[in-house]
Amino acid sequence: MSLNLIKLCVGCESVEDLEGWITLRLRDKAARGEPAEQFHTTRMVPKRVEELTDGGSLYWVIKGTVQCRQRILDIRPFRDGEGISRCYLVLEPKVVRTQYQPRRAFQGWRYLDAKEAPADLGTDSSSAEMPPELRRELAELGLL
């Protein structure tokens, strides 16, 4: 069974913001001739790499709720220019919307077992078509 990570998506107001940021970064990398891969840099390196890269995802908490995920493709530890250990979480650029799941703020990332992860919203789901504000309000009321 695969293992996931969960992390706050700081600076994003919505899933659409995250998707726009990813598109912009990939376009910039392509223009500079760099590999068009998307990654997130984190200070702590996960120890359970094999479980995470065996179908695991990074679930993003946006505005206090898990709203989407990206599949983890690779984990690459490195040292930055100051000698501090860091790691790239290489992610599939495709963002998959999930059911809303409330989460309190926390620092860094946490492991998230598959059984605790919110389900994906199917493309045929009526809630996937709703405006983000309406989905958020309905989730806060416990109706989604």
DSSP file (Angstrom, degrees, kcal/mol; ACC not computed):
  #  RESIDUE AA STRUCTURE BP1 BP2  ACC     N-H-->O    O-->H-N    N-H-->O    O-->H-N    TCO  KAPPA ALPHA  PHI   PSI    X-CA   Y-CA   Z-CA
    1    1 A M              0   0    0      0, 0.0    53,-0.1     0, 0.0    55,-0.1   0.000 360.0 360.0 360.0 134.6    0.0    0.0    0.0
    2    2 A S        -     0   0    0     53,-0.1   112,-0.7    52,-0.1     2,-0.3  -0.315 360.0-138.4 -76.4 159.4    1.4    3.4   -0.9
    3    3 A L  E     -A  113   0A   0     48,-1.5     2,-0.2    45,-0.1   110,-0.2  -0.875  16.5-157.1-116.7 149.1    2.1    6.2    1.5
    4    4 A N  E     -A  112   0A   0    108,-1.8   108,-2.7    -2,-0.3     2,-0.3  -0.723   8.6-135.5-121.0 168.9    1.4    9.8    1.0
    5    5 A L  E     -Ab 111  58A   0     52,-2.6    54,-3.1   106,-0.3     2,-0.4  -0.890  11.6-154.6-118.1 156.2    2.5   13.2    2.3
    6    6 A I  E     +Ab 110  59A   0    104,-2.2   104,-2.0    -2,-0.3     2,-0.3  -0.996  20.2 166.3-131.1 139.3    0.4   16.2    3.4
    7    7 A K  E     -Ab 109  60A   0     52,-2.4    54,-2.6    -2,-0.4     2,-0.2  -0.995  38.9-103.6-151.7 149.0    1.6   19.8    3.3
    8    8 A L  E     - b   0  61A   0    100,-0.7     2,-1.1    -2,-0.3    54,-0.2  -0.565  26.1-139.3 -72.7 139.0    0.2   23.3    3.6
    9    9 A C    >   -     0   0    0     52,-2.9     3,-1.6    -2,-0.2    54,-0.2  -0.699  28.0-158.8 -98.4  78.9    0.1   25.1    0.2
   10   10 A V  T 3   +     0   0    0     -2,-1.1     3,-0.1     1,-0.2    52,-0.0  -0.361  69.1  17.5 -67.2 131.8    1.3   28.4    1.5
   11   11 A G  T 3  S+     0   0    0      1,-0.3     2,-0.4    -2,-0.1    -1,-0.2   0.258  95.4 113.6  94.6 -11.8    0.4   31.4   -0.7
   12   12 A C    <   -     0   0    0     -3,-1.6    51,-0.3     1,-0.1    -1,-0.3  -0.792  42.7-172.1 -96.1 135.1   -2.3   29.7   -2.7
   13   13 A E  S    S-     0   0    0     -2,-0.4     2,-0.3     1,-0.2    -1,-0.1   0.651  72.4  -0.8 -92.1 -20.3   -5.9   30.9   -2.4
   14   14 A S  S  > S-     0   0    0      1,-0.1     4,-1.7    53,-0.0    -1,-0.2  -0.959  75.9 -96.5-159.8 169.6   -7.3   28.0   -4.5
   15   15 A V  H  > S+     0   0    0     -2,-0.3     4,-2.7     1,-0.2     5,-0.2   0.871 123.0  59.1 -62.7 -36.6   -6.5   24.9   -6.5
   16   16 A E  H  > S+     0   0    0      1,-0.2     4,-2.4     2,-0.2    -1,-0.2   0.876 102.0  53.2 -61.7 -37.4   -6.7   27.2   -9.6
   17   17 A D  H  > S+     0   0    0      2,-0.2     4,-2.4     1,-0.2    -1,-0.2   0.931 110.0  48.1 -60.1 -45.8   -3.9   29.3   -8.1
   18   18 A L  H  X S+     0   0    0     -4,-1.7     4,-2.4     1,-0.2    -2,-0.2   0.927 111.6  49.0 -61.3 -46.0   -1.7   26.2   -7.6
   19   19 A E  H  X S+     0   0    0     -4,-2.7     4,-2.4     1,-0.2    -1,-0.2   0.899 111.7  49.7 -62.0 -40.8   -2.4   25.0  -11.2
   20   20 A G  H  X S+     0   0    0     -4,-2.4     4,-2.4     2,-0.2    -1,-0.2   0.896 110.1  50.4 -64.1 -40.7   -1.5   28.5  -12.5
   21   21 A W  H  X S+     0   0    0     -4,-2.4     4,-2.6     2,-0.2    -2,-0.2   0.916 110.9  49.2 -63.6 -43.5    1.7   28.5  -10.6
   22   22 A I  H  X S+     0   0    0     -4,-2.4     4,-2.5     2,-0.2     5,-0.2   0.937 111.6  48.9 -61.6 -47.3    2.7   25.1  -11.9
   23   23 A T  H  X S+     0   0    0     -4,-2.4     4,-2.2     1,-0.2    -2,-0.2   0.918 112.4  48.3 -58.4 -45.9    2.0   26.1  -15.5
   24   24 A L  H  X S+     0   0    0     -4,-2.4     4,-2.4     2,-0.2    -1,-0.2   0.920 112.3  48.1 -62.8 -45.8    4.0   29.3  -15.1
   25   25 A R  H  X S+     0   0    0     -4,-2.6     4,-2.4     1,-0.2    -2,-0.2   0.907 112.4  48.4 -63.4 -42.2    7.0   27.5  -13.5
   26   26 A L  H  X S+     0   0    0     -4,-2.5     4,-2.3     2,-0.2    -1,-0.2   0.890 111.8  50.1 -66.1 -38.1    7.0   24.8  -16.2
   27   27 A R  H  X S+     0   0    0     -4,-2.2     4,-2.2    -5,-0.2    -2,-0.2   0.913 110.9  49.6 -64.7 -43.0    6.8   27.4  -19.0
   28   28 A D  H  X S+     0   0    0     -4,-2.4     4,-1.5     2,-0.2    -2,-0.2   0.908 111.1  49.1 -62.8 -42.5    9.7   29.4  -17.4
   29   29 A K  H  <>S+     0   0    0     -4,-2.4     5,-2.6     1,-0.2     4,-0.4   0.922 110.4  50.1 -63.8 -43.6   11.8   26.2  -17.2
   30   30 A A  H ><5S+     0   0    0     -4,-2.3     3,-1.1     1,-0.2    -1,-0.2   0.899 108.3  53.4 -61.4 -40.4   11.1   25.3  -20.8
   31   31 A A  H 3<5S+     0   0    0     -4,-2.2    -1,-0.2     1,-0.3    -2,-0.2   0.816 110.3  47.6 -64.6 -30.7   12.1   28.8  -21.9
   32   32 A R  T 3<5S-     0   0    0     -4,-1.5    -1,-0.3    -3,-0.2    -2,-0.2   0.439 117.8-113.0 -89.0   0.2   15.4   28.5  -20.1
   33   33 A G  T < 5S+     0   0    0     -3,-1.1    -3,-0.2    -4,-0.4    -2,-0.1   0.650  71.2 138.8  78.2  15.2   16.1   25.1  -21.6
   34   34 A E      < -     0   0    0     -5,-2.6    -1,-0.3    -6,-0.2    -2,-0.1  -0.521  67.4 -81.0 -87.5 158.9   15.8   23.3  -18.2
   35   35 A P        -     0   0    0      0, 0.0     2,-2.0     0, 0.0    -1,-0.1  -0.371  42.1-125.8 -58.2 134.6   14.0   20.0  -17.7
   36   36 A A        +     0   0    0     -7,-0.1     2,-0.4    -6,-0.1   -10,-0.1  -0.483  62.6 131.7 -85.8  69.7   10.2   20.7  -17.5
   37   37 A E        -     0   0    0     -2,-2.0     2,-0.5    55,-0.1    55,-0.1  -0.929  49.8-135.4-120.8 149.1    9.6   18.9  -14.2
   38   38 A Q  E     +E   91   0B   0     53,-0.7    53,-3.0    -2,-0.4     2,-0.3  -0.857  30.9 163.4-104.7 134.9    7.8   20.2  -11.3
   39   39 A F  E     -E   90   0B   0     -2,-0.5     2,-0.4    51,-0.3    51,-0.2  -0.971  30.2-139.3-144.9 161.3    9.1   19.8   -7.7
   40   40 A H  E     -E   89   0B   0     49,-1.9    49,-3.1    -2,-0.3     2,-0.4  -0.983  22.3-137.1-119.6 132.9    8.6   21.2   -4.3
   41   41 A T  E     +E   88   0B   0     -2,-0.4     2,-0.3    47,-0.2    47,-0.2  -0.760  27.2 173.1 -93.2 133.3   11.7   21.9   -2.1
   42   42 A T  E     -E   87   0B   0     45,-2.6    45,-2.5    -2,-0.4    -2,-0.0  -0.958  33.7-136.7-136.6 155.7   11.5   20.9    1.6
   43   43 A R  S    S+     0   0    0     -2,-0.3     2,-0.4    43,-0.2    -1,-0.1   0.896  86.4  66.9 -80.5 -41.3   14.1   20.8    4.3
   44   44 A M  S    S-     0   0    0     43,-0.1    43,-0.1    42,-0.1    42,-0.1  -0.663  75.8-141.9 -86.5 134.2   13.3   17.5    5.9
   45   45 A V        -     0   0    0     -2,-0.4     4,-0.0    41,-0.1    -2,-0.0  -0.834  21.0-122.3 -95.8 122.7   14.0   14.4    3.8
   46   46 A P        -     0   0    0      0, 0.0     3,-0.3     0, 0.0    -1,-0.0  -0.348  13.0-155.1 -61.7 143.1   11.4   11.6    4.1
   47   47 A K  S    S+     0   0    0      1,-0.2     2,-0.8     2,-0.1     3,-0.3   0.683  85.5  67.1 -90.3 -21.2   12.8    8.3    5.2
   48   48 A R     >  +     0   0    0      1,-0.2     4,-1.8     2,-0.1     3,-0.2  -0.357  60.6 146.9 -98.8  53.7   10.1    6.1    3.7
   49   49 A V  H  >  +     0   0    0     -2,-0.8     4,-2.6    -3,-0.3     5,-0.2   0.888  64.7  54.2 -59.2 -47.3   11.0    6.9    0.1
   50   50 A E  H  4 S+     0   0    0     -3,-0.3     4,-0.4     1,-0.2    -1,-0.2   0.892 110.6  47.0 -59.3 -40.8   10.1    3.6   -1.5
   51   51 A E  H >4 S+     0   0    0     -3,-0.2   -48,-1.5     1,-0.2     3,-0.5   0.880 113.7  48.7 -67.4 -37.7    6.6    3.7   -0.1
   52   52 A L  H 3X S+     0   0    0     -4,-1.8     4,-1.2     1,-0.2    20,-0.3   0.877 112.8  45.8 -70.8 -38.1    6.1    7.3   -1.2
   53   53 A T  T 3< S+     0   0    0     -4,-2.6     2,-0.5     1,-0.2    -1,-0.2   0.427  93.3  83.0 -87.8   2.4    7.4    6.7   -4.8
   54   54 A D  T <4 S-     0   0    0     -3,-0.5    -1,-0.2    -4,-0.4    19,-0.1  -0.371 132.0 -50.6 -98.9  52.1    5.3    3.6   -5.1
   55   55 A G  T  4 S+     0   0    0     -2,-0.5    -2,-0.2    17,-0.4    -3,-0.1   0.514  97.4 144.0  96.7   6.5    2.1    5.5   -6.1
   56   56 A G     <  -     0   0    0     -4,-1.2    16,-2.7    -5,-0.3     2,-0.3  -0.298  31.6-153.1 -76.2 164.1    2.0    8.0   -3.2
   57   57 A S  E     - C   0  71A   0     14,-0.3   -52,-2.6   -52,-0.1     2,-0.6  -0.897  19.0-120.8-132.9 160.7    0.9   11.6   -3.5
   58   58 A L  E     -bC   5  70A   0     12,-3.5    12,-1.8    -2,-0.3     2,-0.5  -0.938  30.3-152.0-100.2 116.2    1.5   14.9   -1.9
   59   59 A Y  E     -bC   6  69A   0    -54,-3.1   -52,-2.4    -2,-0.6     2,-0.5  -0.790  10.1-142.9 -92.1 129.3   -1.9   16.2   -0.6
   60   60 A W  E     -bC   7  68A   0      8,-2.5     7,-2.0    -2,-0.5     8,-1.0  -0.800   3.6-150.4 -99.3 129.4   -2.2   20.0   -0.5
   61   61 A V  E     -bC   8  66A   0    -54,-2.6   -52,-2.9    -2,-0.5     2,-0.5  -0.885  20.5-178.0 -95.7 117.9   -4.0   21.8    2.3
   62   62 A I  E >   - C   0  65A   0      3,-2.9     3,-1.2    -2,-0.6   -49,-0.1  -0.978  66.5 -14.8-121.9 122.5   -5.3   25.1    0.9
   63   63 A K  T 3  S-     0   0    0     -2,-0.5    -1,-0.2   -51,-0.3     3,-0.1   0.872 132.0 -46.4  54.2  41.9   -7.2   27.5    3.2
   64   64 A G  T 3  S+     0   0    0      1,-0.1    39,-2.7    -3,-0.1     2,-0.3   0.493 123.0  83.4  85.6   4.2   -7.6   25.0    6.0
   65   65 A T  E <  S-CD  62 102A   0     -3,-1.2    -3,-2.9    37,-0.3     2,-0.4  -0.998  79.9-114.6-139.6 144.6   -8.8   22.0    3.9
   66   66 A V  E     +CD  61 101A   0     35,-3.2    35,-1.1    -2,-0.3    -5,-0.2  -0.637  44.7 161.2 -68.8 128.7   -7.2   19.3    1.8
   67   67 A Q  E     +     0   0A   0     -7,-2.0    31,-2.5    -2,-0.4     2,-0.3   0.572  52.6   0.1-127.0 -19.1   -8.4   20.1   -1.7
   68   68 A C  E     -CD  60  97A   0     -8,-1.0    -8,-2.5    29,-0.3    -1,-0.3  -0.962  53.6-145.9-162.2 174.1   -6.1   18.3   -4.1
   69   69 A R  E     -CD  59  96A   0     27,-2.1    27,-2.8    -2,-0.3     2,-0.4  -0.969   3.6-151.9-147.3 161.4   -3.1   16.1   -4.6
   70   70 A Q  E     -C   58   0A   0    -12,-1.8   -12,-3.5    -2,-0.3     2,-0.1  -0.997  31.7-112.0-134.1 136.9   -0.1   15.5   -6.9
   71   71 A R  E     -C   57   0A   0     23,-0.4    21,-2.7    -2,-0.4     2,-0.6  -0.439  28.7-125.2 -68.8 138.1    1.5   12.1   -7.5
   72   72 A I  E     +F   91   0B   0    -16,-2.7   -17,-0.4   -20,-0.3    19,-0.2  -0.764  30.9 174.8 -86.6 120.9    5.1   11.9   -6.1
   73   73 A L  E     -     0   0B   0     17,-3.0     2,-0.3    -2,-0.6    18,-0.2   0.794  62.0 -10.5 -95.0 -34.9    7.5   10.7   -8.9
   74   74 A D  E     -F   90   0B   0     16,-1.4    16,-2.4   -22,-0.0     2,-0.4  -0.987  49.7-140.0-160.9 159.7   10.8   11.0   -7.1
   75   75 A I  E     -F   89   0B   0     -2,-0.3    14,-0.2    14,-0.2   -22,-0.0  -0.985  21.3-174.4-130.2 120.2   12.5   12.3   -3.9
   76   76 A R  E     -F   88   0B   0     12,-2.5    12,-2.5    -2,-0.4     2,-0.1  -0.892   9.4-155.7-123.1 101.2   16.0   13.8   -4.4
   77   77 A P  E     +F   87   0B   0      0, 0.0     2,-0.3     0, 0.0    10,-0.3  -0.418  25.8 157.4 -68.9 149.3   18.0   14.9   -1.4
   78   78 A F  E     -F   86   0B   0      8,-2.6     8,-3.2    -2,-0.1     2,-0.4  -0.965  39.7-112.7-159.4 170.9   20.6   17.6   -1.9
   79   79 A R  E     -F   85   0B   0     -2,-0.3     6,-0.2     6,-0.2     8,-0.0  -0.952  31.4-137.0-112.4 134.0   22.6   20.2   -0.1
   80   80 A D    >   -     0   0    0      4,-2.5     3,-2.2    -2,-0.4     6,-0.0  -0.132  39.8 -82.4 -79.5-177.2   21.9   23.9   -0.8
   81   81 A G  T 3  S+     0   0    0      1,-0.3    -1,-0.1     2,-0.1    -2,-0.0   0.701 131.3  52.0 -60.8 -21.0   24.6   26.6   -1.2
   82   82 A E  T 3  S-     0   0    0      2,-0.1    -1,-0.3     0, 0.0    -2,-0.0   0.338 120.7-106.2 -97.4   5.5   24.9   27.0    2.5
   83   83 A G  S <  S+     0   0    0     -3,-2.2     2,-0.4     1,-0.3    -2,-0.1   0.597  71.5 144.7  83.0  11.4   25.4   23.3    3.1
   84   84 A I        -     0   0    0      1,-0.1    -4,-2.5     0, 0.0    -1,-0.3  -0.692  53.4-116.7 -87.0 133.5   21.9   22.7    4.5
   85   85 A S  E     + F   0  79B   0     -2,-0.4     2,-0.3    -6,-0.2    -6,-0.2  -0.490  48.1 155.5 -68.9 133.2   20.3   19.3    3.7
   86   86 A R  E     - F   0  78B   0     -8,-3.2    -8,-2.6    -2,-0.2     2,-0.3  -0.833  25.6-142.1-143.4-179.9   17.1   19.7    1.6
   87   87 A C  E     -EF  42  77B   0    -45,-2.5   -45,-2.6   -10,-0.3     2,-0.5  -0.993   9.8-133.2-153.5 146.7   15.1   17.6   -0.8
   88   88 A Y  E     -EF  41  76B   0    -12,-2.5   -12,-2.5    -2,-0.3     2,-0.9  -0.874  12.4-154.2 -95.7 127.0   13.2   18.0   -4.0
   89   89 A L  E     -EF  40  75B   0    -49,-3.1   -49,-1.9    -2,-0.5     2,-0.5  -0.895  19.1-149.4 -94.8 103.3    9.8   16.3   -4.0
   90   90 A V  E     -EF  39  74B   0    -16,-2.4   -17,-3.0    -2,-0.9   -16,-1.4  -0.647  20.9-167.7 -80.3 124.4    9.4   15.7   -7.7
   91   91 A L  E     -EF  38  72B   0    -53,-3.0   -53,-0.7    -2,-0.5   -19,-0.2  -0.844  29.2-110.4-119.4 147.5    5.7   15.8   -8.6
   92   92 A E        -     0   0    0    -21,-2.7   -21,-0.1    -2,-0.3   -55,-0.1  -0.608  33.0-132.9 -67.1 131.2    3.5   14.9  -11.5
   93   93 A P  S    S+     0   0    0      0, 0.0     2,-0.3     0, 0.0    -1,-0.1   0.712  78.6 100.8 -65.0 -18.6    2.3   18.3  -12.8
   94   94 A K        -     0   0    0    -23,-0.1     2,-0.5   -72,-0.0   -23,-0.4  -0.525  65.6-148.1 -71.3 127.8   -1.3   17.1  -13.0
   95   95 A V        -     0   0    0     -2,-0.3     2,-0.6   -25,-0.1   -25,-0.2  -0.861   7.5-157.8 -98.6 126.3   -3.4   18.3  -10.0
   96   96 A V  E     -D   69   0A   0    -27,-2.8   -27,-2.1    -2,-0.5     2,-0.1  -0.918  14.5-133.8-107.0 120.0   -6.1   15.9   -9.0
   97   97 A R  E     -D   68   0A   0     -2,-0.6    24,-2.6   -29,-0.2   -29,-0.3  -0.459  26.1-168.2 -71.7 143.7   -9.0   17.5   -7.0
   98   98 A T  E     -G  120   0C   0    -31,-2.5    22,-0.3    22,-0.3    21,-0.1  -0.755  32.8 -79.9-123.1 170.1  -10.1   15.6   -3.9
   99   99 A Q  E     -     0   0A   0     20,-3.0     2,-0.2    -2,-0.3    -1,-0.1  -0.420  60.9 -97.2 -62.6 148.6  -12.9   15.7   -1.5
  100  100 A Y  E     -     0   0A   0     44,-0.2   -33,-0.2    35,-0.1    -1,-0.1  -0.484  44.0-179.3 -70.4 140.4  -12.5   18.5    1.0
  101  101 A Q  E     -D   66   0A   0    -35,-1.1   -35,-3.2    -2,-0.2    38,-0.0  -0.926  26.9-124.2-142.1 114.8  -11.0   17.4    4.3
  102  102 A P  E     +D   65   0A   0      0, 0.0     2,-0.3     0, 0.0   -37,-0.3  -0.275  32.7 178.9 -61.1 141.8  -10.5   20.0    7.1
  103  103 A R        -     0   0    0    -39,-2.7     2,-0.1     3,-0.0     3,-0.1  -0.992  24.2-129.4-144.5 136.2   -7.0   20.2    8.5
  104  104 A R        -     0   0    0     -2,-0.3   -40,-0.0     1,-0.1     2,-0.0  -0.450  44.7 -86.6 -76.8 158.1   -5.5   22.5   11.2
  105  105 A A        +     0   0    0     -2,-0.1     2,-0.3   -97,-0.0    -1,-0.1  -0.335  55.0 165.5 -65.3 146.7   -2.3   24.4   10.3
  106  106 A F        -     0   0    0      2,-0.1     2,-0.3    -3,-0.1   -98,-0.2  -0.952  34.0-105.9-153.4 165.5    1.0   22.6   10.9
  107  107 A Q  S    S-     0   0    0     -2,-0.3     2,-0.1     2,-0.1     0, 0.0  -0.746  76.7 -10.8-100.1 147.9    4.6   23.1    9.9
  108  108 A G  S    S-     0   0    0     -2,-0.3  -100,-0.7  -100,-0.1     2,-0.3  -0.336  99.9 -50.1  71.8-149.2    6.5   21.1    7.3
  109  109 A W  E     -A    7   0A   0   -102,-0.1     2,-0.3    -2,-0.1  -102,-0.2  -0.810  45.5-155.4-121.0 164.1    5.0   17.9    5.9
  110  110 A R  E     -A    6   0A   0   -104,-2.0  -104,-2.2    -2,-0.3     2,-0.2  -0.963  26.7-104.9-134.3 152.7    3.4   14.8    7.5
  111  111 A Y  E     -A    5   0A   0     -2,-0.3     2,-0.4  -106,-0.2  -106,-0.3  -0.520  33.3-161.3 -71.0 148.1    3.0   11.3    6.4
  112  112 A L  E     -A    4   0A   0   -108,-2.7  -108,-1.8    -2,-0.2     5,-0.1  -0.940  11.8-136.6-136.9 111.4   -0.6   10.4    5.4
  113  113 A D  E >>  -A    3   0A   0     -2,-0.4     3,-1.4  -110,-0.2     4,-0.8  -0.327  23.4-118.0 -64.8 148.8   -1.8    6.8    5.2
  114  114 A A  G >4 S+     0   0    0   -112,-0.7     3,-0.7     1,-0.3    -1,-0.1   0.847 113.9  58.4 -57.3 -36.3   -3.9    5.9    2.2
  115  115 A K  G 34 S+     0   0    0      1,-0.2    -1,-0.3     3,-0.0    -2,-0.0   0.721 108.6  45.8 -69.6 -19.5   -6.8    5.0    4.5
  116  116 A E  G <4 S+     0   0    0     -3,-1.4    -1,-0.2     2,-0.1    -2,-0.2   0.525  91.1 103.3 -96.6  -8.8   -6.8    8.6    5.9
  117  117 A A  S << S-     0   0    0     -4,-0.8     2,-0.1    -3,-0.7    -3,-0.0  -0.487  78.7-109.3 -78.1 142.6   -6.5   10.4    2.6
  118  118 A P        -     0   0    0      0, 0.0    -1,-0.1     0, 0.0   -17,-0.1  -0.393  38.8-104.8 -68.5 149.4   -9.6   12.1    1.1
  119  119 A A        -     0   0    0      1,-0.1   -20,-3.0   -19,-0.1     2,-0.1  -0.350  36.3-102.2 -72.1 152.7  -11.0   10.4   -2.0
  120  120 A D  B     -G   98   0C   0    -22,-0.3     2,-0.6     1,-0.1   -22,-0.3  -0.417  30.5-119.5 -69.2 149.4  -10.5   11.9   -5.5
  121  121 A L        -     0   0    0    -24,-2.6   -24,-0.2    -2,-0.1    -1,-0.1  -0.833  31.7-131.6 -86.9 124.3  -13.3   13.8   -7.1
  122  122 A G    >   -     0   0    0     -2,-0.6     3,-1.6     1,-0.1     6,-0.2  -0.314  17.9-114.0 -70.5 159.9  -14.3   12.1  -10.3
  123  123 A T  T 3  S+     0   0    0      1,-0.3    -1,-0.1     5,-0.1    -2,-0.0   0.727 119.3  55.0 -66.9 -20.1  -14.7   14.1  -13.5
  124  124 A D  T 3  S+     0   0    0      4,-0.0     2,-0.3     3,-0.0    -1,-0.3   0.420  82.3 116.8 -90.8   1.5  -18.4   13.2  -13.4
  125  125 A S    X>  -     0   0    0     -3,-1.6     4,-0.6     1,-0.1     3,-0.6  -0.524  60.5-147.3 -73.9 131.0  -18.8   14.6   -9.8
  126  126 A S  H >> S+     0   0    0     -2,-0.3     3,-0.7     1,-0.2     4,-0.6   0.815  98.1  60.0 -67.6 -29.5  -21.1   17.5   -9.6
  127  127 A S  H >4 S+     0   0    0      1,-0.2     3,-0.6     2,-0.2    -1,-0.2   0.783  95.3  62.5 -70.7 -24.2  -19.1   19.0   -6.8
  128  128 A A  H <4 S+     0   0    0     -3,-0.6    -1,-0.2    -6,-0.2    -2,-0.2   0.780 102.5  52.0 -67.2 -25.1  -16.0   19.2   -9.1
  129  129 A E  H << S+     0   0    0     -3,-0.7    -1,-0.2    -4,-0.6    -2,-0.2   0.646  89.7 103.0 -83.7 -16.4  -18.0   21.6  -11.3
  130  130 A M  S << S-     0   0    0     -3,-0.6    -3,-0.0    -4,-0.6     0, 0.0  -0.280  85.1 -97.7 -68.5 150.4  -18.9   23.9   -8.4
  131  131 A P     >  -     0   0    0      0, 0.0     4,-2.2     0, 0.0     3,-0.5  -0.409  37.2-115.4 -61.4 145.7  -17.2   27.2   -7.9
  132  132 A P  H  > S+     0   0    0      0, 0.0     4,-2.5     0, 0.0     5,-0.2   0.853 113.7  55.0 -54.9 -38.9  -14.4   26.9   -5.3
  133  133 A E  H  > S+     0   0    0      1,-0.2     4,-2.4     2,-0.2     5,-0.2   0.906 109.4  47.0 -63.2 -41.1  -16.1   29.3   -2.8
  134  134 A L  H  > S+     0   0    0     -3,-0.5     4,-2.6     2,-0.2     5,-0.2   0.914 112.1  49.8 -67.2 -43.1  -19.3   27.2   -2.9
  135  135 A R  H  X S+     0   0    0     -4,-2.2     4,-2.4     1,-0.2    -2,-0.2   0.914 111.5  49.8 -60.4 -42.3  -17.4   24.0   -2.4
  136  136 A R  H  X S+     0   0    0     -4,-2.5     4,-2.4    -5,-0.2    -2,-0.2   0.932 112.0  47.1 -62.9 -46.5  -15.5   25.5    0.5
  137  137 A E  H  X S+     0   0    0     -4,-2.4     4,-1.5     1,-0.2    -2,-0.2   0.916 113.3  47.7 -63.2 -43.5  -18.7   26.7    2.2
  138  138 A L  H  <>S+     0   0    0     -4,-2.6     5,-3.0     1,-0.2     6,-0.6   0.880 111.7  50.7 -65.0 -38.3  -20.5   23.4    1.7
  139  139 A A  H ><5S+     0   0    0     -4,-2.4     3,-1.3     4,-0.2    -2,-0.2   0.906 107.7  52.9 -65.3 -41.3  -17.5   21.5    3.1
  140  140 A E  H 3<5S+     0   0    0     -4,-2.4    -1,-0.2     1,-0.3    -2,-0.2   0.826 109.2  50.2 -63.1 -30.9  -17.4   23.8    6.1
  141  141 A L  T 3<5S-     0   0    0     -4,-1.5    -1,-0.3    -5,-0.2    -2,-0.2   0.487 118.1-115.1 -83.7  -3.4  -21.0   23.0    6.8
  142  142 A G  T < 5S+     0   0    0     -3,-1.3    -3,-0.2    -4,-0.3    -2,-0.1   0.718  83.3 120.3  78.0  21.6  -20.3   19.3    6.4
  143  143 A L      <       0   0    0     -5,-3.0    -4,-0.2    -6,-0.2    -5,-0.1   0.469 360.0 360.0 -98.3  -3.8  -22.4   18.9    3.3
  144  144 A L              0   0    0     -6,-0.6   -44,-0.2    -5,-0.1    -5,-0.2   0.341 360.0 360.0-119.8 360.0  -19.7   17.7    1.0
